[in-house]
Amino acid sequence: MVKMNLKHMYISHCPATEATLNEPNKELNEYFNKMKEHGKEHGFDVIFWGNPWGVVESYTFVVTSDKSLDKYVEWRGAWSQAAQKAKFPRYFPESNTVIVTAF
């Protein structure tokens, strides 16, 4: 069996909620910085976030990893629980994620 080291880029587009729209950028950056820390603990690198052009969603964050889609979904669930425990508002209850794989 040949083992391939694949690198994935997960590009998640998220619609804004009332909480997102009413939150100052400082608090949203705190949320994303905590997400970045949490991602590193699980083998995911949140490389940037911001407002996208060309899609209907209001926010996008980009993550890279050699972890599989299954592991990405597990991490997103773990982050959702950690964000709730940290008392962050539910900024992004859903997302559309595009996955790009380099080999």
C-alpha positions as CSV (number, residue, x, y, z in Angstrom):
1,M,0.0,0.0,0.0
2,V,1.4,3.4,-1.0
3,K,1.0,6.1,1.6
4,M,0.5,9.6,0.2
5,N,1.1,12.7,2.3
6,L,-1.7,14.9,1.2
7,K,-2.1,18.5,2.2
8,H,-5.6,19.9,2.5
9,M,-6.9,23.4,2.5
10,Y,-10.4,23.8,4.0
11,I,-12.1,27.1,3.0
12,S,-15.2,27.6,5.1
13,H,-17.7,30.3,4.2
14,C,-20.1,31.3,7.0
15,P,-23.2,33.4,7.0
16,A,-23.4,36.1,9.6
17,T,-25.8,35.8,12.6
18,E,-27.3,38.7,14.6
19,A,-24.5,38.1,17.2
20,T,-21.8,38.3,14.4
21,L,-23.2,41.5,13.0
22,N,-23.4,43.2,16.4
23,E,-20.0,42.2,17.6
24,P,-17.0,44.5,17.4
25,N,-14.1,43.3,15.3
26,K,-12.0,43.0,18.5
27,E,-14.2,40.3,19.9
28,L,-14.5,38.4,16.5
29,N,-10.7,38.4,16.3
30,E,-10.5,37.0,19.8
31,Y,-12.8,34.2,18.7
32,F,-10.7,33.4,15.7
33,N,-7.5,33.6,17.7
34,K,-8.9,31.1,20.1
35,M,-10.0,29.0,17.2
36,K,-6.5,29.1,15.8
37,E,-5.0,27.9,19.1
38,H,-7.6,25.1,19.4
39,G,-6.9,24.1,15.8
40,K,-3.1,23.8,16.4
41,E,-3.9,21.4,19.3
42,H,-5.7,19.2,16.8
43,G,-3.3,19.4,13.9
44,F,-5.1,22.2,11.9
45,D,-3.6,25.6,11.0
46,V,-6.1,28.4,10.8
47,I,-4.1,30.6,8.4
48,F,-6.5,33.6,8.0
49,W,-10.0,34.8,8.2
50,G,-11.9,37.7,6.8
51,N,-14.7,38.9,4.5
52,P,-14.9,37.1,1.2
53,W,-15.8,38.4,-2.2
54,G,-17.8,36.4,-4.7
55,V,-19.9,34.3,-2.3
56,V,-23.1,35.2,-0.3
57,E,-21.6,34.4,3.1
58,S,-20.2,37.2,5.2
59,Y,-17.1,35.5,6.7
60,T,-14.5,33.0,5.5
61,F,-11.7,31.2,7.4
62,V,-9.0,29.1,5.8
63,V,-7.4,26.1,7.4
64,T,-4.6,23.9,6.2
65,S,-3.7,20.4,7.4
66,D,-2.6,16.9,6.4
67,K,-5.5,15.6,8.4
68,S,-8.5,14.0,6.6
69,L,-12.0,15.4,6.2
70,D,-13.2,13.2,9.0
71,K,-10.6,14.7,11.4
72,Y,-11.6,18.2,10.2
73,V,-15.3,17.5,11.0
74,E,-14.3,16.1,14.4
75,W,-12.2,19.2,15.1
76,R,-15.0,21.6,14.1
77,G,-17.3,19.8,16.5
78,A,-14.7,20.0,19.3
79,W,-14.2,23.7,18.6
80,S,-17.9,24.3,18.7
81,Q,-18.1,22.8,22.2
82,A,-15.0,24.6,23.3
83,A,-16.4,27.9,22.1
84,Q,-19.6,27.3,24.0
85,K,-17.7,26.5,27.2
86,A,-15.7,29.8,26.7
87,K,-19.1,31.6,26.5
88,F,-18.6,32.9,22.9
89,P,-21.9,33.8,21.2
90,R,-22.9,31.4,18.4
91,Y,-21.3,33.4,15.6
92,F,-21.3,30.8,12.9
93,P,-23.9,28.1,13.3
94,E,-23.3,26.7,9.8
95,S,-20.7,26.9,7.0
96,N,-20.1,25.8,3.4
97,T,-16.6,24.3,3.1
98,V,-14.6,23.9,-0.1
99,I,-11.7,21.4,0.2
100,V,-8.7,21.7,-2.0
101,T,-6.2,18.8,-1.9
102,A,-2.6,19.1,-3.1
103,F,-0.6,16.0,-3.8
